Amino acid sequence: MCRSIKTLRPPVLPEETTEEEIRAAALQYVRKVSGFRAPAAHNREVFDHAVEAIAAATAELLGGLEVRGAAQPQRAG
């Protein structure tokens, strides 16, 4: 159950982070905090809601970070 959650921001990950990578990190976080790899049926809804909420917060965080020294996209023209 305990594997590292990888860094998802540039320059560690040079390409755009995918929704799948964000959700995988959120799932790993919820598993670690809850202590359940897979929740029982009576906990499934709250478990899944937590994964989605953390994935949304992660996407918001990554979208708002300014990474100094990272290469800026080239402008056409």
All heavy atoms as a GROMACS GRO file, in nm:
protein
  582
    1MET      N    1   0.081  -0.119   0.000
    1MET     CA    2   0.000   0.000   0.000
    1MET      C    3   0.085   0.125   0.000
    1MET      O    4   0.041   0.231  -0.039
    1MET     CB    5  -0.094   0.001   0.121
    1MET     CG    6  -0.180   0.124   0.126
    1MET     SD    7  -0.301   0.122   0.255
    1MET     CE    8  -0.213   0.205   0.382
    2CYS      N    9   0.207   0.118   0.043
    2CYS     CA   10   0.286   0.239   0.060
    2CYS      C   11   0.386   0.254  -0.054
    2CYS      O   12   0.496   0.204  -0.050
    2CYS     CB   13   0.359   0.233   0.193
    2CYS     SG   14   0.442   0.386   0.234
    3ARG      N   15   0.346   0.324  -0.158
    3ARG     CA   16   0.440   0.358  -0.263
    3ARG      C   17   0.443   0.509  -0.274
    3ARG      O   18   0.351   0.577  -0.231
    3ARG     CB   19   0.404   0.294  -0.395
    3ARG     CG   20   0.281   0.353  -0.459
    3ARG     CD   21   0.269   0.305  -0.604
    3ARG     NE   22   0.173   0.396  -0.666
    3ARG     CZ   23   0.075   0.360  -0.743
    3ARG    NH1   24   0.058   0.234  -0.771
    3ARG    NH2   25  -0.007   0.449  -0.793
    4SER      N   26   0.545   0.560  -0.331
    4SER     CA   27   0.560   0.705  -0.339
    4SER      C   28   0.463   0.764  -0.440
    4SER      O   29   0.437   0.706  -0.546
    4SER     CB   30   0.702   0.740  -0.381
    4SER     OG   31   0.793   0.699  -0.282
    5ILE      N   32   0.412   0.881  -0.406
    5ILE     CA   33   0.332   0.959  -0.500
    5ILE      C   34   0.432   1.047  -0.573
    5ILE      O   35   0.506   1.122  -0.511
    5ILE     CB   36   0.227   1.044  -0.426
    5ILE    CG1   37   0.129   0.954  -0.352
    5ILE    CG2   38   0.152   1.134  -0.525
    5ILE    CD1   39   0.033   1.028  -0.262
    6LYS      N   40   0.435   1.039  -0.706
    6LYS     CA   41   0.536   1.115  -0.780
    6LYS      C   42   0.497   1.262  -0.792
    6LYS      O   43   0.379   1.297  -0.788
    6LYS     CB   44   0.559   1.053  -0.917
    6LYS     CG   45   0.444   1.066  -1.014
    6LYS     CD   46   0.479   1.002  -1.146
    6LYS     CE   47   0.370   1.024  -1.248
    6LYS     NZ   48   0.404   0.973  -1.378
    7THR      N   49   0.599   1.345  -0.808
    7THR     CA   50   0.578   1.488  -0.830
    7THR      C   51   0.518   1.507  -0.968
    7THR      O   52   0.564   1.448  -1.065
    7THR     CB   53   0.712   1.563  -0.818
    7THR    OG1   54   0.765   1.538  -0.689
    7THR    CG2   55   0.694   1.711  -0.839
    8LEU      N   56   0.415   1.591  -0.977
    8LEU     CA   57   0.344   1.609  -1.104
    8LEU      C   58   0.367   1.746  -1.168
    8LEU      O   59   0.306   1.777  -1.269
    8LEU     CB   60   0.193   1.590  -1.080
    8LEU     CG   61   0.151   1.452  -1.031
    8LEU    CD1   62   0.000   1.448  -1.008
    8LEU    CD2   63   0.192   1.344  -1.129
    9ARG      N   64   0.451   1.828  -1.112
    9ARG     CA   65   0.472   1.961  -1.169
    9ARG      C   66   0.603   1.968  -1.245
    9ARG      O   67   0.695   1.891  -1.220
    9ARG     CB   68   0.472   2.067  -1.059
    9ARG     CG   69   0.589   2.053  -0.965
    9ARG     CD   70   0.616   2.181  -0.888
    9ARG     NE   71   0.725   2.163  -0.795
    9ARG     CZ   72   0.854   2.168  -0.826
    9ARG    NH1   73   0.892   2.187  -0.950
    9ARG    NH2   74   0.947   2.151  -0.735
   10PRO      N   75   0.613   2.063  -1.340
   10PRO     CA   76   0.740   2.083  -1.409
   10PRO      C   77   0.843   2.135  -1.311
   10PRO      O   78   0.805   2.198  -1.212
   10PRO     CB   79   0.708   2.191  -1.514
   10PRO     CG   80   0.561   2.197  -1.522
   10PRO     CD   81   0.508   2.148  -1.390
   11PRO      N   82   0.968   2.118  -1.328
   11PRO     CA   83   1.032   2.047  -1.439
   11PRO      C   84   1.045   1.897  -1.417
   11PRO      O   85   1.098   1.828  -1.500
   11PRO     CB   86   1.170   2.112  -1.445
   11PRO     CG   87   1.200   2.147  -1.304
   11PRO     CD   88   1.065   2.186  -1.244
   12VAL      N   89   0.996   1.846  -1.304
   12VAL     CA   90   1.004   1.702  -1.276
   12VAL      C   91   0.930   1.624  -1.384
   12VAL      O   92   0.977   1.524  -1.433
   12VAL     CB   93   0.949   1.669  -1.136
   12VAL    CG1   94   0.948   1.519  -1.112
   12VAL    CG2   95   1.029   1.740  -1.030
   13LEU      N   96   0.814   1.671  -1.421
   13LEU     CA   97   0.734   1.609  -1.526
   13LEU      C   98   0.723   1.711  -1.639
   13LEU      O   99   0.643   1.804  -1.630
   13LEU     CB  100   0.596   1.571  -1.472
   13LEU     CG  101   0.512   1.479  -1.558
   13LEU    CD1  102   0.577   1.341  -1.568
   13LEU    CD2  103   0.373   1.465  -1.500
   14PRO      N  104   0.804   1.699  -1.742
   14PRO     CA  105   0.810   1.804  -1.844
   14PRO      C  106   0.684   1.818  -1.928
   14PRO      O  107   0.652   1.927  -1.971
   14PRO     CB  108   0.929   1.762  -1.931
   14PRO     CG  109   0.946   1.616  -1.908
   14PRO     CD  110   0.895   1.590  -1.768
   15GLU      N  111   0.610   1.710  -1.948
   15GLU     CA  112   0.488   1.720  -2.028
   15GLU      C  113   0.370   1.754  -1.938
   15GLU      O  114   0.380   1.753  -1.816
   15GLU     CB  115   0.462   1.590  -2.105
   15GLU     CG  116   0.423   1.472  -2.020
   15GLU     CD  117   0.540   1.396  -1.959
   15GLU    OE1  118   0.656   1.430  -1.983
   15GLU    OE2  119   0.513   1.302  -1.884
   16GLU      N  120   0.258   1.787  -1.999
   16GLU     CA  121   0.135   1.820  -1.926
   16GLU      C  122   0.090   1.700  -1.843
   16GLU      O  123   0.091   1.587  -1.889
   16GLU     CB  124   0.026   1.855  -2.028
   16GLU     CG  125  -0.102   1.904  -1.968
   16GLU     CD  126  -0.094   2.049  -1.922
   16GLU    OE1  127  -0.004   2.121  -1.964
   16GLU    OE2  128  -0.182   2.087  -1.844
   17THR      N  129   0.054   1.725  -1.719
   17THR     CA  130   0.004   1.620  -1.631
   17THR      C  131  -0.134   1.577  -1.678
   17THR      O  132  -0.219   1.661  -1.707
   17THR     CB  133  -0.003   1.670  -1.486
   17THR    OG1  134   0.126   1.717  -1.448
   17THR    CG2  135  -0.045   1.561  -1.392
   18THR      N  136  -0.159   1.448  -1.683
   18THR     CA  137  -0.288   1.398  -1.729
   18THR      C  138  -0.385   1.383  -1.612
   18THR      O  139  -0.344   1.374  -1.496
   18THR     CB  140  -0.273   1.261  -1.797
   18THR    OG1  141  -0.231   1.165  -1.700
   18THR    CG2  142  -0.174   1.265  -1.912
   19GLU      N  143  -0.514   1.381  -1.644
   19GLU     CA  144  -0.616   1.357  -1.542
   19GLU      C  145  -0.593   1.222  -1.475
   19GLU      O  146  -0.616   1.207  -1.355
   19GLU     CB  147  -0.756   1.361  -1.605
   19GLU     CG  148  -0.806   1.499  -1.635
   19GLU     CD  149  -0.951   1.498  -1.683
   19GLU    OE1  150  -1.030   1.413  -1.638
   19GLU    OE2  151  -0.983   1.584  -1.766
   20GLU      N  152  -0.550   1.125  -1.552
   20GLU     CA  153  -0.524   0.991  -1.499
   20GLU      C  154  -0.414   0.994  -1.393
   20GLU      O  155  -0.425   0.931  -1.288
   20GLU     CB  156  -0.484   0.897  -1.613
   20GLU     CG  157  -0.464   0.753  -1.570
   20GLU     CD  158  -0.430   0.662  -1.687
   20GLU    OE1  159  -0.498   0.670  -1.791
   20GLU    OE2  160  -0.335   0.584  -1.672
   21GLU      N  161  -0.307   1.070  -1.419
   21GLU     CA  162  -0.197   1.081  -1.322
   21GLU      C  163  -0.244   1.152  -1.195
   21GLU      O  164  -0.207   1.113  -1.083
   21GLU     CB  165  -0.079   1.156  -1.383
   21GLU     CG  166  -0.008   1.076  -1.491
   21GLU     CD  167   0.091   1.159  -1.569
   21GLU    OE1  168   0.061   1.275  -1.604
   21GLU    OE2  169   0.201   1.105  -1.595
   22ILE      N  170  -0.324   1.256  -1.212
   22ILE     CA  171  -0.377   1.330  -1.096
   22ILE      C  172  -0.468   1.240  -1.014
   22ILE      O  173  -0.459   1.235  -0.892
   22ILE     CB  174  -0.450   1.458  -1.142
   22ILE    CG1  175  -0.349   1.559  -1.197
   22ILE    CG2  176  -0.532   1.518  -1.028
   22ILE    CD1  177  -0.410   1.680  -1.262
   23ARG      N  178  -0.556   1.166  -1.080
   23ARG     CA  179  -0.648   1.078  -1.008
   23ARG      C  180  -0.572   0.965  -0.937
   23ARG      O  181  -0.605   0.929  -0.824
   23ARG     CB  182  -0.753   1.019  -1.101
   23ARG     CG  183  -0.861   0.947  -1.020
   23ARG     CD  184  -0.977   0.899  -1.104
   23ARG     NE  185  -1.087   0.854  -1.022
   23ARG     CZ  186  -1.083   0.750  -0.939
   23ARG    NH1  187  -0.973   0.680  -0.923
   23ARG    NH2  188  -1.190   0.716  -0.868
   24ALA      N  189  -0.468   0.912  -1.001
   24ALA     CA  190  -0.388   0.806  -0.938
   24ALA      C  191  -0.320   0.857  -0.811
   24ALA      O  192  -0.316   0.786  -0.710
   24ALA     CB  193  -0.283   0.753  -1.037
   25ALA      N  194  -0.270   0.979  -0.814
   25ALA     CA  195  -0.208   1.037  -0.694
   25ALA      C  196  -0.312   1.058  -0.585
   25ALA      O  197  -0.287   1.031  -0.467
   25ALA     CB  198  -0.139   1.169  -0.730
   26ALA      N  199  -0.430   1.106  -0.624
   26ALA     CA  200  -0.538   1.127  -0.527
   26ALA      C  201  -0.582   0.995  -0.465
   26ALA      O  202  -0.603   0.986  -0.343
   26ALA     CB  203  -0.657   1.196  -0.593
   27LEU      N  204  -0.595   0.892  -0.546
   27LEU     CA  205  -0.633   0.760  -0.496
   27LEU      C  206  -0.529   0.708  -0.398
   27LEU      O  207  -0.564   0.656  -0.291
   27LEU     CB  208  -0.649   0.662  -0.613
   27LEU     CG  209  -0.681   0.518  -0.577
   27LEU    CD1  210  -0.811   0.507  -0.500
   27LEU    CD2  211  -0.686   0.434  -0.705
   28GLN      N  212  -0.402   0.723  -0.431
   28GLN     CA  213  -0.296   0.676  -0.342
   28GLN      C  214  -0.301   0.751  -0.209
   28GLN      O  215  -0.284   0.693  -0.103
   28GLN     CB  216  -0.159   0.693  -0.408
   28GLN     CG  217  -0.047   0.629  -0.330
   28GLN     CD  218  -0.064   0.479  -0.316
   28GLN    OE1  219  -0.123   0.411  -0.400
   28GLN    NE2  220  -0.015   0.423  -0.209
   29TYR      N  221  -0.327   0.882  -0.215
   29TYR     CA  222  -0.337   0.962  -0.093
   29TYR      C  223  -0.452   0.913  -0.005
   29TYR      O  224  -0.436   0.892   0.116
   29TYR     CB  225  -0.356   1.109  -0.130
   29TYR     CG  226  -0.377   1.198  -0.009
   29TYR    CD1  227  -0.269   1.243   0.065
   29TYR    CD2  228  -0.505   1.236   0.031
   29TYR    CE1  229  -0.288   1.324   0.177
   29TYR    CE2  230  -0.524   1.316   0.141
   29TYR     CZ  231  -0.416   1.359   0.214
   29TYR     OH  232  -0.435   1.437   0.324
   30VAL      N  233  -0.570   0.893  -0.065
   30VAL     CA  234  -0.687   0.848   0.012
   30VAL      C  235  -0.662   0.709   0.070
   30VAL      O  236  -0.698   0.682   0.184
   30VAL     CB  237  -0.815   0.852  -0.074
   30VAL    CG1  238  -0.932   0.787  -0.003
   30VAL    CG2  239  -0.848   0.996  -0.110
   31ARG      N  240  -0.600   0.622  -0.006
   31ARG     CA  241  -0.567   0.489   0.046
   31ARG      C  242  -0.475   0.499   0.168
   31ARG      O  243  -0.496   0.430   0.268
   31ARG     CB  244  -0.497   0.406  -0.062
   31ARG     CG  245  -0.590   0.354  -0.168
   31ARG     CD  246  -0.511   0.283  -0.275
   31ARG     NE  247  -0.598   0.217  -0.370
   31ARG     CZ  248  -0.557   0.165  -0.484
   31ARG    NH1  249  -0.428   0.170  -0.519
   31ARG    NH2  250  -0.643   0.107  -0.564
   32LYS      N  251  -0.374   0.584   0.158
   32LYS     CA  252  -0.279   0.598   0.268
   32LYS      C  253  -0.346   0.655   0.392
   32LYS      O  254  -0.328   0.603   0.503
   32LYS     CB  255  -0.163   0.689   0.223
   32LYS     CG  256  -0.053   0.702   0.324
   32LYS     CD  257   0.019   0.570   0.341
   32LYS     CE  258   0.140   0.586   0.430
   32LYS     NZ  259   0.210   0.460   0.448
   33VAL      N  260  -0.422   0.762   0.375
   33VAL     CA  261  -0.485   0.828   0.489
   33VAL      C  262  -0.592   0.740   0.554
   33VAL      O  263  -0.601   0.733   0.676
   33VAL     CB  264  -0.545   0.965   0.446
   33VAL    CG1  265  -0.630   1.025   0.554
   33VAL    CG2  266  -0.433   1.061   0.408
   34SER      N  267  -0.671   0.672   0.471
   34SER     CA  268  -0.781   0.591   0.525
   34SER      C  269  -0.734   0.456   0.579
   34SER      O  270  -0.799   0.396   0.664
   34SER     CB  271  -0.888   0.567   0.418
   34SER     OG  272  -0.839   0.479   0.318
   35GLY      N  273  -0.622   0.409   0.526
   35GLY     CA  274  -0.574   0.277   0.565
   35GLY      C  275  -0.640   0.164   0.489
   35GLY      O  276  -0.620   0.047   0.520
   36PHE      N  277  -0.720   0.197   0.388
   36PHE     CA  278  -0.789   0.096   0.307
   36PHE      C  279  -0.739   0.100   0.164
   36PHE      O  280  -0.737   0.204   0.101
   36PHE     CB  281  -0.940   0.121   0.302
   36PHE     CG  282  -1.007   0.110   0.435
   36PHE    CD1  283  -1.061   0.222   0.497
   36PHE    CD2  284  -1.018  -0.012   0.500
   36PHE    CE1  285  -1.124   0.212   0.619
   36PHE    CE2  286  -1.082  -0.024   0.622
   36PHE     CZ  287  -1.134   0.090   0.683
   37ARG      N  288  -0.700  -0.016   0.111
   37ARG     CA  289  -0.666  -0.024  -0.031
   37ARG      C  290  -0.793  -0.016  -0.113
   37ARG      O  291  -0.799   0.050  -0.214
   37ARG     CB  292  -0.592  -0.154  -0.060
   37ARG     CG  293  -0.552  -0.163  -0.206
   37ARG     CD  294  -0.453  -0.269  -0.234
   37ARG     NE  295  -0.405  -0.291  -0.365
   37ARG     CZ  296  -0.433  -0.229  -0.477
   37ARG    NH1  297  -0.515  -0.132  -0.479
   37ARG    NH2  298  -0.380  -0.262  -0.592
   38ALA      N  299  -0.894  -0.086  -0.068
   38ALA     CA  300  -1.026  -0.082  -0.129
   38ALA      C  301  -1.126  -0.080  -0.014
   38ALA      O  302  -1.123  -0.168   0.072
   38ALA     CB  303  -1.048  -0.204  -0.218
   39PRO      N  304  -1.215   0.019  -0.010
   39PRO     CA  305  -1.307   0.028   0.101
   39PRO      C  306  -1.420  -0.075   0.093
   39PRO      O  307  -1.451  -0.126  -0.014
   39PRO     CB  308  -1.364   0.169   0.086
   39PRO     CG  309  -1.360   0.193  -0.062
   39PRO     CD  310  -1.234   0.126  -0.108
   40ALA      N  311  -1.479  -0.103   0.207
   40ALA     CA  312  -1.597  -0.189   0.211
   40ALA      C  313  -1.711  -0.114   0.141
   40ALA      O  314  -1.707   0.008   0.125
   40ALA     CB  315  -1.634  -0.219   0.356
   41ALA      N  316  -1.812  -0.188   0.103
   41ALA     CA  317  -1.925  -0.129   0.029
   41ALA      C  318  -1.987  -0.011   0.103
   41ALA      O  319  -2.022   0.089   0.040
   41ALA     CB  320  -2.030  -0.237   0.003
   42HIS      N  321  -1.996  -0.018   0.235
   42HIS     CA  322  -2.060   0.091   0.309
   42HIS      C  323  -1.972   0.217   0.317
   42HIS      O  324  -2.020   0.323   0.355
   42HIS     CB  325  -2.100   0.044   0.450
   42HIS     CG  326  -1.987   0.002   0.536
   42HIS    ND1  327  -1.931  -0.123   0.529
   42HIS    CD2  328  -1.917   0.069   0.630
   42HIS    CE1  329  -1.832  -0.133   0.617
   42HIS    NE2  330  -1.821  -0.016   0.680
   43ASN      N  331  -1.844   0.206   0.278
   43ASN     CA  332  -1.755   0.322   0.275
   43ASN      C  333  -1.720   0.367   0.134
   43ASN      O  334  -1.650   0.466   0.116
   43ASN     CB  335  -1.624   0.290   0.350
   43ASN     CG  336  -1.644   0.287   0.499
   43ASN    OD1  337  -1.723   0.363   0.554
   43ASN    ND2  338  -1.572   0.197   0.565
   44ARG      N  339  -1.769   0.298   0.034
   44ARG     CA  340  -1.732   0.325  -0.105
   44ARG      C  341  -1.765   0.468  -0.147
   44ARG      O  342  -1.683   0.536  -0.208
   44ARG     CB  343  -1.800   0.224  -0.198
   44ARG     CG  344  -1.789   0.253  -0.347
   44ARG     CD  345  -1.650   0.257  -0.404
   44ARG     NE  346  -1.581   0.131  -0.389
   44ARG     CZ  347  -1.451   0.116  -0.414
   44ARG    NH1  348  -1.379   0.217  -0.456
   44ARG    NH2  349  -1.393   0.002  -0.398
   45GLU      N  350  -1.883   0.517  -0.116
   45GLU     CA  351  -1.926   0.650  -0.161
   45GLU      C  352  -1.836   0.760  -0.103
   45GLU      O  353  -1.790   0.848  -0.176
   45GLU     CB  354  -2.072   0.676  -0.122
   45GLU     CG  355  -2.124   0.807  -0.177
   45GLU     CD  356  -2.271   0.829  -0.146
   45GLU    OE1  357  -2.341   0.732  -0.112
   45GLU    OE2  358  -2.315   0.945  -0.156
   46VAL      N  359  -1.809   0.755   0.026
   46VAL     CA  360  -1.726   0.858   0.088
   46VAL      C  361  -1.581   0.847   0.040
   46VAL      O  362  -1.514   0.948   0.019
   46VAL     CB  363  -1.736   0.855   0.242
   46VAL    CG1  364  -1.671   0.734   0.302
   46VAL    CG2  365  -1.684   0.983   0.302
   47PHE      N  366  -1.534   0.726   0.018
   47PHE     CA  367  -1.399   0.703  -0.035
   47PHE      C  368  -1.386   0.763  -0.174
   47PHE      O  369  -1.293   0.840  -0.201
   47PHE     CB  370  -1.374   0.552  -0.038
   47PHE     CG  371  -1.233   0.511  -0.072
   47PHE    CD1  372  -1.139   0.488   0.028
   47PHE    CD2  373  -1.195   0.490  -0.204
   47PHE    CE1  374  -1.010   0.447  -0.004
   47PHE    CE2  375  -1.067   0.449  -0.236
   47PHE     CZ  376  -0.973   0.428  -0.136
   48ASP      N  377  -1.480   0.731  -0.263
   48ASP     CA  378  -1.477   0.782  -0.400
   48ASP      C  379  -1.492   0.935  -0.404
   48ASP      O  380  -1.426   1.002  -0.483
   48ASP     CB  381  -1.586   0.717  -0.484
   48ASP     CG  382  -1.558   0.571  -0.514
   48ASP    OD1  383  -1.443   0.526  -0.496
   48ASP    OD2  384  -1.653   0.501  -0.554
   49HIS      N  385  -1.576   0.989  -0.316
   49HIS     CA  386  -1.593   1.134  -0.310
   49HIS      C  387  -1.461   1.201  -0.269
   49HIS      O  388  -1.423   1.304  -0.324
   49HIS     CB  389  -1.705   1.172  -0.213
   49HIS     CG  390  -1.720   1.320  -0.196
   49HIS    ND1  391  -1.774   1.401  -0.294
   49HIS    CD2  392  -1.684   1.401  -0.095
   49HIS    CE1  393  -1.772   1.526  -0.252
   49HIS    NE2  394  -1.717   1.529  -0.131
   50ALA      N  395  -1.392   1.142  -0.173
   50ALA     CA  396  -1.264   1.197  -0.129
   50ALA      C  397  -1.162   1.196  -0.243
   50ALA      O  398  -1.089   1.294  -0.263
   50ALA     CB  399  -1.211   1.120  -0.009
   51VAL      N  400  -1.156   1.088  -0.318
   51VAL     CA  401  -1.064   1.079  -0.431
   51VAL      C  402  -1.094   1.191  -0.531
   51VAL      O  403  -1.002   1.261  -0.577
   51VAL     CB  404  -1.070   0.941  -0.499
   51VAL    CG1  405  -0.990   0.941  -0.629
   51VAL    CG2  406  -1.020   0.833  -0.405
   52GLU      N  407  -1.220   1.210  -0.566
   52GLU     CA  408  -1.257   1.313  -0.663
   52GLU      C  409  -1.226   1.453  -0.611
   52GLU      O  410  -1.177   1.539  -0.684
   52GLU     CB  411  -1.404   1.300  -0.702
   52GLU     CG  412  -1.437   1.171  -0.775
   52GLU     CD  413  -1.344   1.141  -0.893
   52GLU    OE1  414  -1.314   1.234  -0.972
   52GLU    OE2  415  -1.300   1.026  -0.905
   53ALA      N  416  -1.254   1.479  -0.482
   53ALA     CA  417  -1.227   1.610  -0.424
   53ALA      C  418  -1.077   1.640  -0.422
   53ALA      O  419  -1.035   1.752  -0.454
   53ALA     CB  420  -1.285   1.618  -0.283
   54ILE      N  421  -0.998   1.541  -0.387
   54ILE     CA  422  -0.853   1.560  -0.383
   54ILE      C  423  -0.796   1.574  -0.523
   54ILE      O  424  -0.706   1.656  -0.547
   54ILE     CB  425  -0.786   1.446  -0.303
   54ILE    CG1  426  -0.827   1.461  -0.156
   54ILE    CG2  427  -0.635   1.448  -0.320
   54ILE    CD1  428  -0.796   1.342  -0.071
   55ALA      N  429  -0.849   1.500  -0.619
   55ALA     CA  430  -0.805   1.515  -0.758
   55ALA      C  431  -0.836   1.656  -0.808
   55ALA      O  432  -0.752   1.719  -0.874
   55ALA     CB  433  -0.871   1.410  -0.846
   56ALA      N  434  -0.953   1.708  -0.776
   56ALA     CA  435  -0.989   1.844  -0.819
   56ALA      C  436  -0.898   1.947  -0.753
   56ALA      O  437  -0.850   2.041  -0.819
   56ALA     CB  438  -1.135   1.873  -0.785
   57ALA      N  439  -0.871   1.930  -0.625
   57ALA     CA  440  -0.781   2.023  -0.554
   57ALA      C  441  -0.640   2.016  -0.612
   57ALA      O  442  -0.572   2.118  -0.625
   57ALA     CB  443  -0.780   1.992  -0.405
   58THR      N  444  -0.596   1.897  -0.647
   58THR     CA  445  -0.463   1.879  -0.706
   58THR      C  446  -0.454   1.947  -0.841
   58THR      O  447  -0.356   2.016  -0.871
   58THR     CB  448  -0.430   1.729  -0.719
   58THR    OG1  449  -0.435   1.670  -0.589
   58THR    CG2  450  -0.293   1.707  -0.781
   59ALA      N  451  -0.556   1.930  -0.925
   59ALA     CA  452  -0.557   1.995  -1.056
   59ALA      C  453  -0.555   2.147  -1.040
   59ALA      O  454  -0.484   2.218  -1.113
   59ALA     CB  455  -0.680   1.951  -1.135
   60GLU      N  456  -0.631   2.198  -0.944
   60GLU     CA  457  -0.632   2.343  -0.918
   60GLU      C  458  -0.494   2.391  -0.872
   60GLU      O  459  -0.444   2.494  -0.917
   60GLU     CB  460  -0.736   2.375  -0.812
   60GLU     CG  461  -0.749   2.523  -0.783
   60GLU     CD  462  -0.854   2.553  -0.678
   60GLU    OE1  463  -0.942   2.468  -0.652
   60GLU    OE2  464  -0.848   2.664  -0.622
   61LEU      N  465  -0.432   2.316  -0.784
   61LEU     CA  466  -0.298   2.350  -0.736
   61LEU      C  467  -0.198   2.354  -0.851
   61LEU      O  468  -0.125   2.451  -0.868
   61LEU     CB  469  -0.252   2.249  -0.631
   61LEU     CG  470  -0.106   2.259  -0.588
   61LEU    CD1  471  -0.079   2.389  -0.513
   61LEU    CD2  472  -0.068   2.139  -0.505
   62LEU      N  473  -0.196   2.248  -0.930
   62LEU     CA  474  -0.101   2.241  -1.041
   62LEU      C  475  -0.126   2.351  -1.144
   62LEU      O  476  -0.031   2.405  -1.200
   62LEU     CB  477  -0.108   2.103  -1.108
   62LEU     CG  478  -0.057   1.986  -1.023
   62LEU    CD1  479  -0.083   1.854  -1.094
   62LEU    CD2  480   0.090   2.002  -0.989
   63GLY      N  481  -0.253   2.385  -1.165
   63GLY     CA  482  -0.286   2.490  -1.260
   63GLY      C  483  -0.245   2.629  -1.213
   63GLY      O  484  -0.223   2.719  -1.293
   64GLY      N  485  -0.233   2.646  -1.083
   64GLY     CA  486  -0.200   2.776  -1.028
   64GLY      C  487  -0.054   2.796  -0.991
   64GLY      O  488  -0.012   2.909  -0.963
   65LEU      N  489   0.024   2.690  -0.990
   65LEU     CA  490   0.164   2.702  -0.952
   65LEU      C  491   0.244   2.777  -1.057
   65LEU      O  492   0.227   2.757  -1.176
   65LEU     CB  493   0.227   2.564  -0.934
   65LEU     CG  494   0.189   2.484  -0.810
   65LEU    CD1  495   0.256   2.348  -0.814
   65LEU    CD2  496   0.228   2.558  -0.683
   66GLU      N  497   0.332   2.862  -1.009
   66GLU     CA  498   0.428   2.928  -1.097
   66GLU      C  499   0.564   2.872  -1.061
   66GLU      O  500   0.610   2.887  -0.948
   66GLU     CB  501   0.427   3.079  -1.072
   66GLU     CG  502   0.526   3.154  -1.157
   66GLU     CD  503   0.527   3.303  -1.127
   66GLU    OE1  504   0.420   3.358  -1.095
   66GLU    OE2  505   0.635   3.361  -1.134
   67VAL      N  506   0.625   2.804  -1.154
   67VAL     CA  507   0.753   2.740  -1.130
   67VAL      C  508   0.862   2.828  -1.188
   67VAL      O  509   0.874   2.840  -1.309
   67VAL     CB  510   0.758   2.598  -1.191
   67VAL    CG1  511   0.892   2.532  -1.162
   67VAL    CG2  512   0.644   2.513  -1.139
   68ARG      N  513   0.936   2.893  -1.101
   68ARG     CA  514   1.041   2.983  -1.147
   68ARG      C  515   1.153   2.903  -1.210
   68ARG      O  516   1.191   2.797  -1.162
   68ARG     CB  517   1.094   3.066  -1.031
   68ARG     CG  518   0.989   3.160  -0.982
   68ARG     CD  519   1.044   3.250  -0.878
   68ARG     NE  520   0.940   3.342  -0.837
   68ARG     CZ  521   0.961   3.448  -0.765
   68ARG    NH1  522   1.082   3.477  -0.724
   68ARG    NH2  523   0.862   3.528  -0.732
   69GLY      N  524   1.204   2.956  -1.318
   69GLY     CA  525   1.314   2.890  -1.388
   69GLY      C  526   1.269   2.784  -1.486
   69GLY      O  527   1.349   2.732  -1.560
   70ALA      N  528   1.140   2.753  -1.487
   70ALA     CA  529   1.089   2.656  -1.584
   70ALA      C  530   1.080   2.722  -1.720
   70ALA      O  531   1.054   2.842  -1.730
   70ALA     CB  532   0.952   2.605  -1.541
   71ALA      N  533   1.101   2.647  -1.823
   71ALA     CA  534   1.094   2.701  -1.959
   71ALA      C  535   0.952   2.749  -1.986
   71ALA      O  536   0.855   2.680  -1.958
   71ALA     CB  537   1.133   2.594  -2.059
   72GLN      N  538   0.941   2.870  -2.039
   72GLN     CA  539   0.812   2.926  -2.075
   72GLN      C  540   0.775   2.881  -2.215
   72GLN      O  541   0.862   2.866  -2.300
   72GLN     CB  542   0.816   3.080  -2.070
   72GLN     CG  543   0.844   3.134  -1.931
   72GLN     CD  544   0.734   3.100  -1.833
   72GLN    OE1  545   0.616   3.108  -1.865
   72GLN    NE2  546   0.773   3.060  -1.714
   73PRO      N  547   0.646   2.860  -2.243
   73PRO     CA  548   0.606   2.821  -2.378
   73PRO      C  549   0.646   2.927  -2.478
   73PRO      O  550   0.639   3.046  -2.451
   73PRO     CB  551   0.452   2.810  -2.370
   73PRO     CG  552   0.418   2.815  -2.225
   73PRO     CD  553   0.535   2.873  -2.152
   74GLN      N  554   0.691   2.884  -2.595
   74GLN     CA  555   0.729   2.975  -2.702
   74GLN      C  556   0.605   3.034  -2.765
   74GLN      O  557   0.508   2.964  -2.791
   74GLN     CB  558   0.808   2.897  -2.808
   74GLN     CG  559   0.936   2.836  -2.756
   74GLN     CD  560   1.053   2.928  -2.769
   74GLN    OE1  561   1.054   3.013  -2.858
   74GLN    NE2  562   1.153   2.914  -2.684
   75ARG      N  563   0.608   3.165  -2.791
   75ARG     CA  564   0.496   3.231  -2.859
   75ARG      C  565   0.519   3.229  -3.009
   75ARG      O  566   0.630   3.252  -3.054
   75ARG     CB  567   0.483   3.375  -2.812
   75ARG     CG  568   0.441   3.384  -2.668
   75ARG     CD  569   0.418   3.527  -2.632
   75ARG     NE  570   0.393   3.535  -2.489
   75ARG     CZ  571   0.351   3.643  -2.428
   75ARG    NH1  572   0.329   3.753  -2.497
   75ARG    NH2  573   0.330   3.644  -2.298
   76ALA      N  574   0.413   3.202  -3.082
   76ALA     CA  575   0.422   3.203  -3.229
   76ALA      C  576   0.427   3.348  -3.277
   76ALA      O  577   0.364   3.436  -3.222
   76ALA     CB  578   0.300   3.131  -3.289
   77GLY      N  579   0.500   3.369  -3.382
   77GLY     CA  580   0.493   3.503  -3.437
   77GLY      C  581   0.623   3.558  -3.464
   77GLY      O  582   0.675   3.645  -3.499
   0.00000   0.00000   0.00000
